[in-house]
Amino acid sequence: MTLEIITDPALAQTTHGFFTRKGGASSGVFTGLNCGYGSSDQHEIVSINRERVAKSMQVQPDRLIGVHQVHSPDVVTITEPLKSVPKADGLVTTRTDVALSVLTADCQPVLFADAKAGVIGAAHAGWKGALNGVLEATVTQMEKLGASRANMAAVIGPSISLQNYEVGPDFRDTFLAADPQYERFFINGVDDRFQFDLPGFGLHRLRAFDVGTVKWTRHCTYADPERFYSYRRSVHHKEADYGRLIASIRLKTET
């Protein structure tokens, strides 16, 4: 089966993609393109999946660069191939020989580019990372490399949507303590529960930070098990583990 790759015109001047679970070698609960070494899937199988992604991105497997994601606002600048995997949730670079990547399974994968300046970025933005500023930190690090917010595009890939993200009152209180206006991203749910609009919150944070073009692909990870892994769906189905989706971006080389 061939890989299924979601792209966006806003990033057309880069090689990029939000990869679905289709076209992978994993089986069982991981069936498809599981790219997470942190899962209990076989390491060798995950390596095969990542090699397929690297080939699609036209880089060697060791140039498909990721980080040890910890739901932080920390961003690393890739100036040379990594000798170890740092703890962070965002990456930026001006290199053309590497593909930046993040892994998700409900959280927001966000790909950034200022193609004119030759600067790209990628961020893993769950609710905690988004609230604590990982999106803004990624933009700021790109600016240090010469990017301009006005020329920048940021695209949020498949994420859990408002309809499927139920949270409790303490979760909502955390957001309202940061800014009472964040109430707009919650709607009433069943009993004392709320539904939270994670991609809507990501879009808001990026627009408020004056990023020139901001979009969401409008795919919900929870709602489409044939195409996407979902941590929350795996919990609801009492599955032992879950796969990780990969999103990647690379600068195009001049021809």
C-alpha positions as CSV (number, residue, x, y, z in Angstrom):
1,M,0.0,0.0,0.0
2,T,1.3,3.5,-0.8
3,L,1.7,6.2,1.7
4,E,-1.1,8.8,2.1
5,I,0.3,12.3,2.6
6,I,-1.8,15.3,3.4
7,T,-0.3,18.6,2.1
8,D,-1.3,22.2,2.1
9,P,-0.9,24.9,-0.6
10,A,0.4,27.3,2.0
11,L,3.5,25.2,2.3
12,A,3.8,24.4,-1.5
13,Q,7.3,25.8,-1.7
14,T,8.5,23.1,0.6
15,T,8.6,19.4,0.6
16,H,6.2,18.5,3.4
17,G,3.4,16.2,4.6
18,F,1.2,15.1,7.4
19,F,1.4,11.3,6.9
20,T,-1.6,9.2,7.7
21,R,-1.3,5.6,9.0
22,K,-1.7,4.2,5.6
23,G,1.2,2.4,3.8
24,G,3.1,1.2,6.8
25,A,4.5,-2.2,7.9
26,S,3.1,-2.3,11.5
27,S,0.3,-4.7,12.5
28,G,-2.2,-5.2,15.4
29,V,-3.2,-2.0,17.2
30,F,-0.3,-0.3,15.3
31,T,-1.5,-1.4,11.8
32,G,0.0,1.1,9.4
33,L,2.7,3.7,9.4
34,N,3.6,3.8,13.1
35,C,6.6,6.1,13.4
36,G,7.0,6.2,17.2
37,Y,10.0,4.4,18.8
38,G,8.3,5.2,22.1
39,S,5.5,2.8,21.4
40,S,5.7,-1.0,22.2
41,D,5.8,-1.8,18.4
42,Q,8.8,-3.7,17.1
43,H,11.8,-1.3,16.8
44,E,12.7,-2.8,13.4
45,I,9.2,-2.3,12.0
46,V,9.1,1.3,13.2
47,S,12.5,1.8,11.4
48,I,11.0,0.4,8.2
49,N,8.1,2.9,8.5
50,R,10.5,5.8,9.1
51,E,12.6,4.8,6.2
52,R,9.5,5.0,4.0
53,V,8.8,8.5,5.3
54,A,12.5,9.5,4.7
55,K,12.4,8.2,1.2
56,S,9.2,10.3,0.5
57,M,10.9,13.3,2.0
58,Q,14.0,12.6,-0.2
59,V,16.4,12.3,2.7
60,Q,18.4,9.5,4.3
61,P,16.8,8.0,7.3
62,D,19.3,9.6,9.7
63,R,18.4,13.0,8.2
64,L,14.7,12.6,9.3
65,I,15.2,14.7,12.4
66,G,13.0,14.6,15.5
67,V,13.2,15.3,19.2
68,H,12.2,13.6,22.4
69,Q,8.9,15.3,22.9
70,V,8.0,16.3,26.5
71,H,5.0,18.8,26.1
72,S,7.3,21.7,26.6
73,P,7.8,25.2,25.0
74,D,11.4,24.3,24.1
75,V,12.6,24.6,20.6
76,V,16.0,23.5,19.1
77,T,17.8,24.9,16.1
78,I,19.2,22.2,13.8
79,T,22.6,23.4,12.5
80,E,24.2,20.0,12.1
81,P,23.0,16.4,12.3
82,L,22.1,15.5,15.8
83,K,24.4,13.1,17.8
84,S,21.7,12.7,20.4
85,V,18.0,13.4,20.7
86,P,17.3,16.5,22.8
87,K,14.2,16.9,24.9
88,A,12.1,19.6,23.1
89,D,8.9,20.1,21.2
90,G,9.9,22.3,18.3
91,L,12.6,22.3,15.7
92,V,13.8,24.9,13.2
93,T,16.5,25.0,10.5
94,T,17.8,26.6,7.4
95,R,19.4,23.3,6.2
96,T,18.2,21.8,3.0
97,D,19.6,18.3,3.6
98,V,17.4,17.4,6.6
99,A,13.7,16.9,7.1
100,L,12.2,18.1,10.4
101,S,9.6,15.9,12.0
102,V,7.2,15.6,14.9
103,L,5.0,12.7,16.2
104,T,1.4,13.0,17.3
105,A,-1.6,11.0,18.2
106,D,-4.2,13.7,18.9
107,C,-1.9,16.6,19.7
108,Q,-1.3,19.2,17.0
109,P,1.5,18.7,14.5
110,V,2.4,22.2,13.2
111,L,4.6,22.8,10.2
112,F,6.1,26.2,9.5
113,A,7.8,27.8,6.6
114,D,9.2,31.1,5.4
115,A,10.3,29.9,2.0
116,K,11.5,33.3,0.9
117,A,14.0,33.4,3.8
118,G,14.7,29.7,3.6
119,V,13.6,28.8,7.1
120,I,11.3,26.0,8.3
121,G,10.0,24.7,11.6
122,A,8.0,22.0,13.1
123,A,6.2,21.8,16.5
124,H,4.4,19.3,18.6
125,A,1.6,21.2,20.3
126,G,-0.6,19.4,22.7
127,W,-2.7,21.5,25.1
128,K,0.1,22.0,27.5
129,G,2.7,22.9,24.9
130,A,0.3,25.3,23.2
131,L,-0.7,27.0,26.4
132,N,2.9,27.4,27.5
133,G,4.0,28.9,24.2
134,V,5.7,26.3,22.0
135,L,4.1,27.8,18.9
136,E,5.3,31.3,19.6
137,A,8.8,29.9,20.6
138,T,9.0,28.1,17.2
139,V,8.2,31.3,15.4
140,T,10.7,33.3,17.5
141,Q,13.5,30.8,16.7
142,M,12.7,31.0,13.0
143,E,13.0,34.8,13.2
144,K,16.5,34.4,14.7
145,L,17.4,32.5,11.5
146,G,16.1,35.4,9.3
147,A,12.4,34.5,8.9
148,S,9.6,37.1,8.9
149,R,6.3,36.5,10.5
150,A,4.5,38.3,7.7
151,N,6.0,35.8,5.2
152,M,5.5,32.8,7.4
153,A,2.9,30.1,6.9
154,A,1.9,27.7,9.7
155,V,-0.3,24.7,9.1
156,I,-1.9,22.6,11.8
157,G,-2.3,19.0,10.8
158,P,-4.7,16.2,11.9
159,S,-5.6,16.8,15.6
160,I,-8.3,15.8,17.9
161,S,-11.3,18.1,17.3
162,L,-13.8,19.9,19.5
163,Q,-16.4,17.2,19.1
164,N,-14.2,14.5,20.5
165,Y,-12.1,16.3,23.1
166,E,-14.0,16.0,26.4
167,V,-12.3,17.6,29.4
168,G,-13.1,18.3,33.0
169,P,-13.6,21.6,34.9
170,D,-10.0,21.6,36.3
171,F,-8.7,21.5,32.7
172,R,-10.9,24.5,31.8
173,D,-9.9,26.4,35.0
174,T,-6.2,26.1,34.0
175,F,-6.9,27.9,30.7
176,L,-9.1,30.5,32.3
177,A,-6.5,31.2,34.9
178,A,-4.1,32.0,32.0
179,D,-6.6,34.2,30.2
180,P,-10.4,34.5,30.9
181,Q,-11.0,35.0,27.2
182,Y,-9.9,31.4,26.6
183,E,-13.4,30.5,27.6
184,R,-14.4,30.8,23.9
185,F,-12.5,27.5,23.2
186,F,-14.9,25.5,25.5
187,I,-18.5,24.5,25.0
188,N,-20.7,22.7,27.6
189,G,-20.7,18.9,27.5
190,V,-22.3,16.2,29.5
191,D,-22.8,16.9,33.2
192,D,-19.8,18.9,34.4
193,R,-17.7,18.2,31.3
194,F,-16.6,20.5,28.5
195,Q,-15.5,20.1,24.9
196,F,-12.2,21.8,24.1
197,D,-11.3,23.2,20.7
198,L,-7.5,22.3,20.5
199,P,-6.9,23.3,16.9
200,G,-9.1,26.4,17.3
201,F,-6.8,27.4,20.2
202,G,-3.7,26.7,18.1
203,L,-5.0,28.9,15.3
204,H,-5.8,31.7,17.8
205,R,-2.3,31.6,19.3
206,L,-0.6,31.7,15.9
207,R,-2.9,34.5,14.6
208,A,-2.4,36.6,17.8
209,F,1.4,36.3,17.2
210,D,1.0,37.8,13.8
211,V,1.9,34.8,11.7
212,G,1.1,35.7,8.1
213,T,-0.8,32.6,7.0
214,V,-2.4,30.2,9.5
215,K,-4.4,27.1,8.6
216,W,-5.7,23.8,9.9
217,T,-6.2,20.8,7.6
218,R,-9.5,20.1,9.4
219,H,-8.8,16.4,9.9
220,C,-9.8,14.9,13.3
221,T,-7.6,12.1,14.5
222,Y,-10.2,10.6,16.9
223,A,-13.0,10.4,14.3
224,D,-11.1,8.6,11.5
225,P,-9.5,5.3,12.8
226,E,-8.8,4.1,9.2
227,R,-6.4,7.1,8.6
228,F,-5.2,8.3,12.0
229,Y,-3.9,7.0,15.3
230,S,-5.5,8.5,18.4
231,Y,-4.3,8.2,22.0
232,R,-7.8,9.1,23.4
233,R,-9.5,6.6,21.1
234,S,-7.1,3.9,22.2
235,V,-8.0,4.6,25.9
236,H,-11.7,4.5,25.2
237,H,-11.3,1.2,23.3
238,K,-9.0,-0.2,26.1
239,E,-6.2,-0.9,23.7
240,A,-2.8,-1.7,25.1
241,D,-1.0,1.0,23.1
242,Y,-1.3,3.3,20.1
243,G,0.7,4.3,17.1
244,R,2.2,7.7,16.3
245,L,1.6,9.7,13.2
246,I,4.5,11.7,11.7
247,A,4.5,15.1,10.1
248,S,7.6,16.4,8.3
249,I,8.9,19.4,6.3
250,R,12.0,20.0,4.3
251,L,13.3,23.0,2.3
252,K,13.5,22.4,-1.4
253,T,16.9,22.6,-2.9
254,E,17.5,25.0,-5.8
255,T,17.5,23.2,-9.2
